[in-house]
Amino acid sequence: MNQPAIKVAVVVIIVAVMAGCAKKVPPPTTEQPDRAYQATLETCLHDSRTPGSGADELIRACTTVIKSEKTSKADLLQARKIRAGAYYAAGKVDDAIKDYTEVARFSPKDAAVQKSLGDAHKRKNRCDLAVADYDQAIRLNPKFSEALEARGDAFVCNKDYTKAVSDYGQAIQLGPKRPELYLKRGNAYLRSDNTAMAARDFGEAIKLRPRDAAPYIARGGIYMERSQYNLALADYDNAAQLDPKNPDVFFQLGMAHFHRQEYDSAAKDFDRAIQLNPKFASALDGRGNAYMRQGEYDKALQDYSRAISLNPSYADALDHRASVYAHKGNYDDAIQDYSSVIRLDPNLVGAWIGLGNVYMSRGQYELALQDYEMAGHLDPGNQQALHGSKEAMLEKAKQDNARELSIQRNLSNEAPSQRSN
């Protein structure tokens, strides 16, 4: 074979080899990108149904789906709805509101979306907007008990307790009967001063869920207001057994024992509340009161001082400590504490009377009279203020007479010496 022929043969072989190699490289396709999109779509639309799915992962996946031109209108709407829920779960409520608003625009008859939008507005304390959203949800589905309950919550937020009671009642009628609804309606009744209906609802909540401490605590508070301390103790005892780590329960137990004049038991209950929450200023003040009634004034002073160190503006603790100082004869300290109380709350009648009592003990009757008169001005029928004013006037008159007699006596003693000169 001559040389040109060899060159041609080599070229043919190279071309053939290249052609064979070319056959092994697949042509560009959209198969892999499509597979990635489908996986993202699956994460967005289906992982959201799995409890515990990560909100951030859902947000990323659904955002990709929403931005993709491949997404159908139905999937787009669903992806935005799911992303709204993920935003809400992640605490990004403003973003959730934007998504729910967009979904509601394209799906105006979706009661669940309107309810979710209301939830988001309520979480931002935009309770009027929440009520409007729930109104729309209920118009679309009058038997939407969750929306009725949520609107009741929004009415409570707006302090419209009568409407809240009505919504909770409708939700109860639609069923199923849940203790939370009775507890919520009971609290709404309580805030509208209907304690009889509140107690009844708390009782219903207890029947439905006897192992829940919350309705016992709530009903116990009503019994305390009615001075039915035995009934209050029974409810608080049940609550303490069900929720033994709750310092508020033991504080209420202590208050019930205190009002029954069972000061030793009260002190023990306050002890437990303080053990559970060492910064519980009200429990320290309560235990101080129990100690004071038992004559343990130094212990009382320690507790009042601890309560005040935790909350320097705690007027009740300052008032109580002032009374102990006065009892112990520490009048300067008592005056300082009573003055602090009055600065914090000038309308606290007891502080004016206490300050007047201290000045009486020091023989400063004019100052005492001023304080008693201020107490009488704030509470015209207050017997302590009236009695204190009379006592102060009498003692002041005696003091003035004694001073006048002393002056006259001094003058009469000076006269003979002047004559002799």
Secondary structure, DSSP 4 states (H G I P E B T S, - for coil): --HHHHHHHHHHHHHHHHHHHHHHSPPP-SHHHHHHHHHHHHHHHHGGGSTT--HHHHHHHHHHHHH-TT--HHHHHHHHHHHHHHHHHTT-HHHHHHHHHHHHHH-TT-HHHHHHHHHHHHHTT-HHHHHHHHHHHHHH-TT-HHHHHHHHHHHHHTT-HHHHHHHHHHHHHHS---HHHHHHHHHHHHHTT-HHHHHHHHHHHHHH-TT-HHHHHHHHHHHHHTT-HHHHHHHHHHHHHH-TT-HHHHHHHHHHHHHTT-HHHHHHHHHHHHHH-TT-HHHHHHHHHHHHHTT-HHHHHHHHHHHHHH-TT-HHHHHHHHHHHHHTT-HHHHHHHHHHHHHH-TT-HHHHHHHHHHHHHTT-HHHHHHHHHHHHHHSTT-HHHHHHHHHHHHHHHHHHHHHHHHHHHHHHHHHHHHHH-
